[in-house]
Amino acid sequence: MPRLINVICDRALLGAYSLESRRVDRRLIRRAAAEVRGQLQRSPWLRPVSIAAGVIAVAIIAASIWSLTRLQESQPVLIANAPAEAVAAETPDETPDIVQPEPAAAPELPEAQPTLNEQLQLATDLTSPTSALTTLFVAWGLDFNSGGKSACSQASDAGLVCLYQRGSWSGLRQMDRPAVLTLIDDSGESHEVVLMAVHGNTAELSIGGVLVTHPVESITDAWFGQYLLLWRPPNGQAVSLGPNARGADVVWLRESLASIDDRFATSTPSSDVYDTELEQVVRAFQRAHRLEVDGLAGQQTQIVINSLLAVDGTPRLKTPLLAQD
């Protein structure tokens, strides 16, 4: 039991990190428990209250039926015992025609849209990793062979690299790439969907190959920060650059930073050595873009640089798939 509690706490902390929240509330803990145990914790008094409400409802309905029956039985007796003259006097010779007004047509209510949780549960068979990877590869103009090599090996053959980790929503938006997200529904089942575009407070998801739009809040409620995306490194290989590194990748880093903003230009733009000056420039760039400030040009830093350079042939979150079509 203590180990189970530790695992749930760990998942809840990861959920808070993905939402960039400083507080772990009851909802995050229940979501974490659902992900770990496969079911939400139910309130212990919900069943007794439901039973009591059902008994009261049955009593009210029975009383209404009894009252209606008594009223129907008493009306014919009153009419039969009344004097004939009184009945005749009360009955007019001619009954005027009463024109009943036509009932106004009820306004048509808009059809309720299914929630994200409902769509995930309906599409359980279509939210497998294979389905999501197929959609992600199509976004890059590639075919995914589910019976062949691993997804990352197939991506590598096309000059792409996989980045698989946990992060925050704002960090994901900064990298600006379609990404496979792992979502957890209310029953604790996990689903692989693809984030295709972001429009302010709403985002487009591909669920089993079908595009749907939902509020970002609904998505982050079901997401604990786990994602997979593809990106294209400058020379085909993902290499973390740091002090004393040498080569063409360092030259690319200097030139790219200078192209983004003059503030990030170095005094030796053609040098292939990662010196102290370049390290300080990288730190300034990371600070300006709310990245981890460590002076190392790792994958996340390079992906953000790549996004700011707007490299051709790269699918972006800011351009909806429907607009591209």
N, C-alpha and C positions, 0 to 999 in steps of 0.2 A: 504493500500500500504506500509506504513513504516514497518508493521509487516512482510509482504512478503519479503521485502528487508532484514530484520534482519534474517529471516529463510534461505534465499539464502546465506547470508554472513556466517552464522553458518555452513552450509553444505560445503561451499568452504574452510573454515578453517579446517574442519575435513578432507577434501580431501587432503589438503596440509600436514596435520599431518601424514596421512597414507602413503604419498610419502616422508616423512621426508624432506619437502621443507620449506625454510624460506620465500618464496615468493608466493603469490597467484596471478597467472597470468590470462589472459583472458580465456584460455581454461578451467581452474578449475571453473571459475565463470559460464561459459556456461554449463558445466556439472552439476554444482549445481542447476542452473535454470532448467535444463532438469529434474533432479530428483524431484524437488519441484513442478514444473508446468506440467510435463509430455511432454514437447516439448522444442526444442532448440530455442533460439532467432535467427531469420533470419535477415540478413542485409537488410535495406530498399531499397537499390539501386540495389539489385540483379535482381528483375523483370524487371525494365526499361532497364537495360543493356542487358538482355536476349532477350527482344523484339527488340531492335535496332539491335543486332547481327543477329537475324532472318531475318529482313527486308533487311539488306545488303547482306546476303547469297542468298536470293531469287533474288535480282537484278543482282548479278553476274551470277547466273545460267541462267536467262532469256537472258542476253547479249551474253553468250556463245552459246546458242541455235540459236539465231538470226544470229550470225556470221557464224556458220556452215551451216545454210540453204542458205545464200547468196552465200557461196563458192560452194555448190553443184549445184546451179542454173546456175552459170556462166561458169562452166567447159564444158558442152555439147555445148554451143554456140560457144566457141572458136574453138573447134574441127570441127564443121560444116562449119565455114567460112574459114578455112584454105584451100589452094590449094591442089588438089588431089595429085599432084606430090610430094609436100612436105610431105604429109602424107605417100605416098608410099615410099619415100626415107628414111623416119625415121623408117619405119617398116622393120626389118630384115627378110630375107627369112626363116631363121631357128631360133627358139628360144632355146637357150641352157638351158639344165636342171639345175635348181638351187636347190641345196641340202640345205634344211633348217636345221640348227643345232637343235638337240633336246633340249628343255628347261631343264635347270638344276632343279632337284627336290628341292623344297623349304625345308629347314631344319625344322624339327618338333619342334615347340616351346613347352616348358613344360607347362602343364595345370596349369592355375592360381589357387592358393589355396584360398578358401574363407576366408575373414577376420573374426576376432572374432565377430565383430558387426553383420556381415551377418549371421554367424552361430547362434548367439543368437536370431536374429529376425526370422530365419527359424524354430528354435526349441522352440518357445514361449510356446507351449502347453506342452513341456517336461521339462521346467525349473521351475517347481513348488517346494515349500518347501518339499512336500511329496516325489517327485522324488529324490531330493538331499539328504534327510534324509535316504532314502532307500539305496542309494549308500554309504553314510557314514557308516551306520550300517554294510553293507556287508564288507567294508574295515576292520572292527573289528571282522568279522566272526559271525555277529548277523543278525537276521531277524527283520525287522521293520514292525509293524502292524499299518497301517494308521487308522484303525477303532477302535483301542483300547485306552490305556492310552496315555498320552503325551509322546513325544520323550524322554524327560529327565527322566520321571518316568520309562520308559522301559530301558533306559541306567542304571539307578540306580539299577534296578533288576539284572543287569549283573555286578554290582560292578564298574560302570563307572559314571562319573560326567560331566555335560555340562558346558562349559565355553562360554558364549555369550557376546560379547562386541565389541568395536571398538579398533583398534590398527594399528600398522605400518607393512609394509611388512617384514622388518628385524626382528621385534618381532615375527611375525608369523613363519618365518623360524627358529628362535631360538627354538620355542616350538616344531617344527619338528613333527607335527601331520597332517593328512588329515583334511581339514576344509571346511565347507560350506561357500562360499563367495557370497555376494550379489553384482551383477554387474548391471550397468545401461547402456542400449544401447543408440544409438544416438537419438532415439525418446522419451527417458525418461522412457521407460518401465524397470522394475526391473526383474532380473533373478537370480535364485538360482542355483549355480554350485558348484562342489566339486574340490578343489585343491588336487591333488593326488601325485604329485612329482615335484621337482624342479631340473633343470639341468643348473646351471649357469644363463645364460641370457634367458633361456626358461623354461616353466613349462607345466606340463600335467594337463588338466582339464577334468572332466567328465561332459559332457553336455547331460542331458537326458540319462545317462548310456553309452554314447559313448565317448571314450578317444580321445582327440585332443591335439595338442601341439601348443602353441603360445608364442611369445616373452613376457617376463615379463612386458615390457613397455606397451604393448597393454592391458594386464590384469590390471595393476595398473591405466591406464587411465580410465578404466570403473569401478574402485573399490574405494569406499569412506571409506574403513577401517572396514566395518562391517563383522563379521565372527562368526561361531559357530564351536567348536571342542569338542571332547570327550577325557577324560583322566582318568587314573586309580590311585586314591589316595592310599597312602600306606596301610591304614586300612579300605578302602571302603568308607570313608567319607571325604569330603573336609573341612579341618579345618585350619584356618589361625593361624599360630603360632607366638607368640610374647613374650615379657618379662613376666616372672612369670607363663607362661604356664607350665603344667606338663603332663606326660603320655608317652605312648609308641611312639606317634608321634614325641616327642622331641628326644627320643633315635634314632629313624629312621633318623631324620634330622642330628644328630651328626655323626652317622655312615656313612650316605650317603655322606656328605660333605668330610669326611676324605677319603672315597674310591675314590672320584673324584680327589683329589689333597691333598698332605700332608700339603700344605699351609693352608688348611681349617680344619685341625684337631684341636680338643680342648684338654685341659689337663685332662678333665674328660669325656671320651668317653661313659661311661655307665650311666651318670647322666640323669635323666628324667626331669630336671628343666631347663627352658629357662632362663639362667643367663646372666649377662653382657658380659662375655667372648663369649658366643654363639652369642649374638646380634652383636658383632664386627666382628665375623667370617662371619656371614650372610651378613653384610654390605660389607665386602671385596669380597665375592662371587658375590654379585649383581653388584658391581663396575667392576669386572673383566669380567662380561658377559653383560654389558651394560643394566642392568635392573634398575628399579627405586630403588634408594638406600634409604631404609627406616628402615632397620633392622628387618623387618617383613617377615616371610616366608609365603607369601600368595600363591594363586593358581599359578600365573605365575612363581614365583620362584621355587615352588615345581615341576611344569611341566618341567622346564628346568633341574632341578636336575634329574628328572625321565628320561628325554631324554639322558642325559650324562651317566646315569647308563646302558642304552641300555637294558631295561627290556624286557624279552621274551614276544612274543605275542602282541607287540605294533606296529601298522603300522607306518611307517616313511615316511616323505617326501623325504628323501635322497635315498630311495630305490624305483625305479619306479615299478608300479604295473605289467608292462609287464615283468620286470626282475624276479619278484616274481613268475609269472606263469611259 
